[in-house]
C-alpha cells in the first residue's frame, strides 16, 4: 500500500512521510512518521507498511460520516419524523457492525 488517504482530522492532503533518524533526546521512538502538514496530526510505526495502514485506517469512513449527518439532521429537525429517526438508528447500528467486522 503506497497511497495515503487525506488527514482524518482536517481533510488535508498535504501529507508527509519521514524517517525518524535522530530519536528524541536519546529515547527510542518509532522510525517512520506520517503526518499532516496542515493540522500537524501524526501517526508513527515501525515500518512504512505499518504506518501507512494505521494512517489510512484512521481516515474517516465516508459512509459513517454520511450516516452521522443523517442522524444529526433527523434529530435536529423542528419536527422529528419518528420513522426516519428509527431508520437512521437502524442504519447506523448496521454500519457500525460492518465496520467492527473489518
NUVOVO-787688 format. One line per 10 residues: their letters; for each residue x, y, z of N, C-alpha, C, O. Coordinates in Angstrom, 2 decimals. Atoms other than C-alpha are relative to their C-alpha. Example, Ala and Ser with C-alpha at 12.3 -4.5 7.8 and 13.67 -1.06 7.14 Angstrom:
BEGIN
as = 0.89:-1.19:0.00:12.30:-4.50:7.80:0.90:1.20:0.00:1.94:1.18:0.66 | -0.82:-1.19:-0.06:13.67:-1.06:7.14:-0.77:1.09:0.73:-0.26:2.20:0.90
***
This chain:
BEGIN
xxxxxxxxxx = 0.86:-1.18:0.00:0.00:0.00:0.00:0.90:1.23:0.00:1.65:1.46:0.94 | -0.85:-1.19:0.10:1.66:3.20:-1.15:-0.79:1.30:0.00:-0.19:2.38:0.01 | 0.81:-1.21:0.07:-1.25:5.64:-1.22:-0.57:0.34:1.37:-1.17:-0.50:2.04 | 0.53:-0.45:-1.28:-2.17:7.69:1.83:-1.29:0.78:-0.22:-1.39:1.59:-1.15 | 1.26:-0.73:0.06:-5.70:8.95:2.43:0.21:1.39:0.62:1.21:1.62:1.31 | -0.09:-1.33:-0.63:-6.34:12.59:3.43:-0.02:-0.10:1.52:-0.36:-1.14:2.09 | -0.04:-0.06:-1.45:-5.95:13.63:7.03:-1.38:-0.32:0.59:-2.38:0.24:0.15 | 1.29:0.34:-0.60:-8.67:12.08:9.22:-0.56:1.10:0.90:-1.72:1.05:1.29 | 0.46:-1.06:-0.90:-8.88:15.24:11.33:-0.44:1.24:-0.74:-1.49:1.81:-0.44 | 0.34:-1.26:0.69:-8.85:18.18:8.92:-0.31:-0.21:-1.48:-0.76:0.73:-2.15
xxxxxxxxxx = 0.25:0.26:1.41:-9.18:16.50:5.50:1.12:0.48:-0.91:1.02:0.39:-2.13 | -1.12:-0.52:0.78:-5.86:18.00:4.41:0.65:-1.07:-0.86:0.63:-2.25:-0.52 | -0.65:0.93:0.92:-3.99:16.43:1.52:1.52:0.19:-0.04:2.21:-0.51:-0.79 | -1.46:-0.20:-0.05:-0.50:17.75:2.31:0.56:-0.92:1.08:0.85:-0.50:2.20 | -0.43:1.04:-0.92:0.64:14.52:3.95:1.49:-0.27:-0.20:1.96:-0.38:-1.33 | -1.44:0.27:0.11:4.30:13.87:4.74:0.33:-1.36:0.60:-0.38:-1.87:1.47 | -0.55:1.25:-0.52:6.25:10.69:5.39:1.48:0.24:0.24:2.18:0.74:-0.64 | -1.43:-0.19:-0.26:9.64:10.78:7.07:0.50:-1.01:1.01:-0.21:-1.40:1.93 | -0.62:0.86:-1.01:12.00:8.50:8.91:0.44:0.85:1.18:0.79:2.02:1.02 | -0.53:-0.68:-1.18:12.96:9.45:12.45:1.42:-0.50:0.21:1.65:-1.55:0.80
xxxxxxxxxx = -1.40:0.43:-0.03:16.72:9.28:12.18:0.71:0.36:1.30:1.76:-0.22:1.61 | -0.72:-0.53:-1.15:17.63:11.10:15.37:-0.57:-0.41:1.34:0.13:-0.37:2.35 | 0.61:0.33:-1.28:15.20:9.97:18.03:-0.34:1.27:0.75:-0.30:2.37:0.20 | 0.46:-1.12:-0.80:14.07:12.20:20.82:0.80:0.04:1.30:0.41:-0.57:2.29 | -0.81:-0.11:-1.21:16.79:13.06:23.31:0.54:-1.33:0.49:0.66:-1.55:1.70 | -0.53:1.29:-0.38:18.18:9.54:23.26:-1.06:-1.05:0.29:-0.73:-2.21:0.50 | 1.07:0.97:-0.24:14.77:7.92:23.79:-0.33:-0.71:-1.30:-0.21:-0.14:-2.39 | 0.39:0.73:1.19:13.62:5.21:21.42:-1.35:0.51:-0.47:-2.28:0.65:0.33 | 1.27:-0.39:0.61:10.89:6.39:19.07:-0.17:-0.83:-1.26:0.80:-1.32:-1.83 | 0.24:0.80:1.19:9.24:4.61:16.18:0.66:0.66:-1.20:0.69:1.89:-1.29
xxxxxxxxxx = -0.83:-0.54:1.07:11.25:5.02:12.99:-0.71:0.69:-1.16:-0.07:1.43:-1.90 | 0.69:-0.59:1.14:8.57:6.08:10.50:-1.16:0.87:0.49:-1.95:0.44:1.33 | 1.08:-0.93:-0.35:6.24:9.08:10.81:-0.78:0.35:-1.26:-0.19:0.56:-2.32 | 0.86:-0.53:1.04:3.27:10.04:8.62:-0.82:1.07:0.68:-1.31:0.87:1.79 | 0.76:-1.07:-0.64:1.53:13.32:9.29:-0.58:0.98:-0.99:-0.33:0.91:-2.19 | 0.68:-1.04:0.79:-0.50:16.25:8.04:0.75:1.32:0.20:0.95:1.77:1.33 | -0.69:-1.29:-0.07:1.33:19.47:7.22:-0.94:1.12:0.40:-0.48:2.17:0.84 | 0.95:-1.05:-0.32:-1.88:21.45:7.80:-0.32:0.06:1.49:-0.21:1.12:2.11 | 0.42:-0.03:-1.41:-3.02:20.40:11.29:1.00:-0.68:0.94:0.81:-0.68:2.16 | -1.09:0.63:-0.76:0.12:18.54:12.44:-0.39:-1.33:0.66:0.34:-1.81:1.53
xxxxxxxxxx = 0.33:1.34:-0.48:-1.73:15.26:13.17:1.09:-0.95:-0.47:1.67:-0.75:-1.53 | -1.11:0.88:0.33:0.75:12.39:13.15:-0.30:-1.43:0.42:-0.99:-1.67:1.41 | 0.09:1.42:-0.33:0.89:8.60:13.14:1.40:-0.57:-0.16:2.14:-0.15:-1.04 | -1.34:0.57:0.03:4.00:6.50:13.80:-0.08:-1.51:-0.06:-1.07:-2.12:0.34 | -0.07:1.45:0.07:5.04:2.93:13.17:1.41:-0.48:-0.23:2.31:0.32:-0.50 | -1.33:0.59:0.16:7.97:0.56:12.88:0.39:-0.17:-1.46:1.57:-0.14:-1.80 | -0.28:0.16:1.43:7.64:0.04:9.11:-0.90:0.92:-0.80:-1.93:1.40:-0.32 | 0.80:-0.85:0.87:6.35:2.06:6.21:-1.39:-0.62:-0.22:-2.39:0.09:-0.18 | 1.29:0.67:0.22:3.62:-0.53:5.54:-0.91:0.14:1.23:-2.10:0.39:1.09 | 0.78:-0.10:-1.23:2.51:-0.46:9.19:-0.57:1.40:0.20:-1.75:1.56:0.50
xxxxxxxxxx = 0.46:-1.36:-0.25:2.32:3.31:9.48:-1.00:0.44:-1.07:-1.93:1.18:-0.77 | 0.96:-0.33:1.05:0.53:3.64:6.12:-1.36:-0.62:0.31:-2.40:0.02:0.15 | 1.26:0.68:-0.35:-2.07:1.08:7.23:-0.68:0.71:1.17:-1.89:0.89:1.16 | 0.58:-0.71:-1.15:-2.55:2.90:10.54:-0.61:1.34:-0.42:-1.72:1.68:-0.01 | 0.51:-1.31:0.44:-2.93:6.30:8.86:-1.29:-0.17:-0.78:-2.26:0.55:-0.53 | 1.19:0.20:0.83:-5.43:5.00:6.34:-1.16:-0.57:0.79:-2.32:-0.27:0.50 | 1.06:0.55:-0.84:-7.37:3.05:8.98:-0.66:1.11:0.81:-1.86:1.04:1.09 | 0.53:-1.11:-0.79:-7.81:6.28:10.94:-0.81:0.97:-0.84:-1.60:1.75:-0.31 | 0.72:-0.93:0.86:-9.16:8.14:7.93:-1.50:-0.24:0.11:-1.95:-1.38:0.20 | 1.46:0.07:-0.17:-12.87:8.90:8.19:-0.63:-0.84:-1.10:-0.28:-0.70:-2.28
xxxxxxxxxx = 0.78:0.79:0.95:-15.20:6.41:6.52:-1.15:0.87:-0.50:-1.95:1.35:0.30 | 1.00:-0.89:0.58:-17.43:8.37:4.13:-1.42:-0.45:0.32:-2.31:0.37:0.54 | 1.35:0.49:-0.31:-20.42:6.09:4.77:-0.37:0.33:1.43:-1.52:0.69:1.70 | 0.29:-0.31:-1.40:-20.14:6.60:8.51:-0.28:1.49:0.16:-1.20:1.87:0.88 | 0.22:-1.45:-0.07:-19.85:10.37:8.08:-1.39:0.35:-0.55:-2.10:1.18:0.04 | 1.32:-0.27:0.59:-22.95:10.38:5.83:-1.11:-0.45:0.96:-2.12:0.24:1.10 | 1.02:0.50:-0.93:-24.88:8.28:8.37:-0.10:0.89:1.22:-1.19:1.13:1.73 | 0.04:-0.92:-1.13:-23.89:10.58:11.21:-0.71:1.31:-0.36:-1.45:1.87:0.45 | 0.72:-1.20:0.46:-25.09:13.57:9.16:-1.50:-0.25:-0.05:-2.28:0.62:0.34 | 1.43:0.34:0.06:-28.42:11.80:8.59:-0.61:-0.02:1.39:-1.71:0.50:1.60
xxxxxxxxxx = 0.49:0.02:-1.39:-28.81:11.16:12.33:-0.11:1.42:0.56:-1.10:1.76:1.21 | 0.02:-1.38:-0.50:-27.92:14.76:13.14:-1.14:0.80:-0.63:-1.83:1.55:0.06 | 1.09:-0.70:0.68:-30.35:16.09:10.53:-1.36:-0.44:0.54:-2.26:0.37:0.73 | 1.26:0.54:-0.51:-33.10:13.80:11.81:-0.31:0.55:1.38:-1.43:0.98:1.65 | 0.22:-0.45:-1.38:-32.64:14.78:15.44:-0.05:1.52:0.12:-0.60:2.05:1.08 | -0.01:-1.46:-0.05:-32.11:18.45:14.64:-1.20:0.65:-0.66:-1.33:1.87:-0.65 | 1.16:-0.55:0.70:-35.34:18.83:12.69:-0.99:0.62:0.99:-1.05:0.23:2.16 | 1.01:-0.63:-0.86:-38.12:21.06:14.05:-1.02:-1.02:0.47:-1.42:-1.01:1.64 | 0.91:1.08:-0.36:-40.48:18.09:13.99:0.68:-1.31:-0.35:1.04:-1.54:-1.51 | -0.71:1.25:0.25:-38.90:14.69:14.38:-0.93:-1.01:-0.63:-1.99:-1.33:-0.09
xxxxxxxxxx = 0.72:1.07:0.70:-40.14:12.11:11.89:0.44:-1.31:0.65:1.58:-1.75:0.46 | -0.36:1.18:-0.78:-40.24:9.01:14.07:0.51:-1.14:-0.88:1.48:-1.81:-0.52 | -0.43:1.08:0.89:-39.92:6.56:11.16:1.39:0.29:-0.56:2.22:-0.61:-0.66 | -1.31:-0.37:0.52:-36.97:8.47:9.71:1.07:-0.18:1.08:2.17:-0.65:0.80 | -0.94:0.14:-1.10:-35.29:8.53:13.12:0.31:-1.47:0.28:1.46:-1.83:0.52 | -0.19:1.43:-0.24:-35.81:4.78:13.61:0.84:-0.62:-1.13:1.69:-1.47:-0.87 | -0.76:0.51:1.14:-34.45:4.08:10.11:1.46:0.45:0.09:2.37:-0.34:-0.17 | -1.36:-0.51:-0.14:-31.41:6.29:10.72:0.74:-0.76:1.10:1.92:-1.08:0.94 | -0.61:0.76:-1.09:-30.74:4.49:14.00:0.35:-1.41:-0.45:1.47:-1.87:-0.22 | -0.23:1.37:0.46:-31.10:1.03:12.44:1.15:-0.05:-1.01:1.98:-0.95:-0.96
xxxxxxxxxx = -1.08:-0.05:0.98:-28.82:2.00:9.54:1.34:0.25:0.68:2.36:-0.30:0.25 | -1.23:-0.28:-0.74:-26.23:3.34:12.00:0.52:-1.24:0.70:1.71:-1.53:0.66 | -0.39:1.23:-0.69:-26.21:0.14:14.03:0.55:-1.01:-0.99:1.56:-1.66:-0.72 | -0.46:0.93:1.03:-25.85:-1.94:10.86:1.39:0.40:-0.50:2.27:-0.45:-0.65 | -1.29:-0.48:0.49:-22.98:0.22:9.62:1.10:-0.22:1.04:2.21:-0.63:0.69 | -0.99:0.22:-1.06:-21.18:0.05:12.97:0.37:-1.48:0.11:1.53:-1.81:0.35 | -0.29:1.43:-0.03:-21.49:-3.75:12.94:0.91:-0.39:-1.16:1.82:-1.20:-0.99 | -0.84:0.27:1.16:-19.99:-3.84:9.42:1.43:0.47:0.24:2.38:-0.23:-0.08 | -1.33:-0.56:-0.25:-17.09:-1.62:10.49:0.75:-0.82:1.04:1.98:-0.94:0.97 | -0.62:0.84:-1.04:-16.44:-3.84:13.54:0.61:-1.25:-0.60:1.63:-1.75:-0.12
xx = -0.45:1.25:0.65:-16.02:-6.85:11.24:1.26:0.21:-0.81:1.95:-0.76:-1.10 | -1.16:-0.26:0.84:-13.27:-5.16:9.21:1.28:-0.17:0.76:2.36:0.02:0.19
***
